[in-house]
Amino acid sequence: MRIREVTPGDFAAWAPLWAGYNAFYERVGPSAVPEAVTQVTWARFLDPAEPMFALVAEREGKLLGLVHYMFHRSTNMVEPNCYLADLFSVPEARGQGVGRALIEAVYARAKAAGAFRVYWQTHESNVTAQALYNKVAERSGFIVYRQGLLSS
């Protein structure tokens, strides 16, 4: 298995992974991520001026998983933080180290960028992912609150 940055030619293979991730979190039907958002997100991954990145796990030419991450500033430190936004592997590759390898690749890139930490969130019902996360990171104890401001 190889972890690598996405390239412009990866869109057709990346898109089903992205769709799988969104389906897992029930972003389908009226809650679906609009195609225009998907296109802008993809363009951001390829734009060197954007602090948003995508890696994929690949084996024998087939994409098995994806991870998206971004860097941002903080009010309580000089160094940037790295937010791991999305992590997904195809069902047939789960339990084969894809998720761990993608997380470790983000750790390496964040460290190289001088980031203070990598952090992420998951849904409380995602106990399968939490089994991995509890092995590779510390649970912070913070609770996430949010309020939508724009209608789609």
Residue pairs with C-beta under 8 A, 6 or more apart in sequence:
1 57
1 58
1 59
1 64
1 96
1 97
1 98
1 101
2 57
2 58
2 59
3 55
3 56
3 57
3 58
3 101
3 102
3 105
4 55
4 56
4 58
5 53
5 54
5 55
5 56
6 14
6 45
6 46
6 54
6 55
6 56
8 46
10 56
10 63
11 42
13 56
13 62
13 63
14 42
14 54
14 56
14 63
14 66
15 38
17 56
17 63
17 65
17 66
17 88
17 90
18 38
18 66
18 86
18 88
20 88
20 90
21 66
21 86
21 87
21 88
22 28
22 32
22 33
24 88
25 123
27 33
34 152
41 52
41 68
44 50
44 52
45 52
45 53
45 54
45 68
51 70
51 71
51 72
52 68
52 69
52 70
53 68
53 69
53 70
53 109
54 66
54 67
54 68
55 66
55 67
55 69
55 102
55 105
55 106
55 109
56 63
56 64
56 65
56 66
56 67
57 63
57 64
57 65
57 66
57 89
57 93
57 98
57 101
57 102
58 64
59 93
63 90
64 89
64 90
64 93
64 96
64 98
65 87
65 88
65 89
65 90
65 93
65 98
65 99
65 102
66 86
66 87
66 88
66 102
67 84
67 86
67 87
67 88
67 102
67 103
67 105
67 106
68 84
68 85
68 86
68 87
69 82
69 83
69 84
69 85
69 106
69 109
69 110
69 118
70 82
70 83
70 85
71 80
71 81
71 82
71 83
71 110
71 113
71 115
72 80
72 81
72 83
73 80
73 81
74 80
74 81
74 116
77 116
79 114
79 115
79 116
80 113
80 114
80 115
80 116
81 115
81 116
81 117
81 118
81 119
82 106
82 109
82 110
82 113
82 115
82 117
82 118
82 119
83 118
83 119
83 120
84 103
84 106
84 118
84 119
84 120
85 120
87 99
87 102
87 103
87 120
87 129
89 98
89 99
89 102
94 128
99 129
99 132
100 132
100 135
100 136
103 118
103 132
103 136
103 137
104 136
106 118
107 118
110 117
110 118
118 137
119 137
119 140
120 133
120 137
121 144
122 129
122 130
122 133
133 139
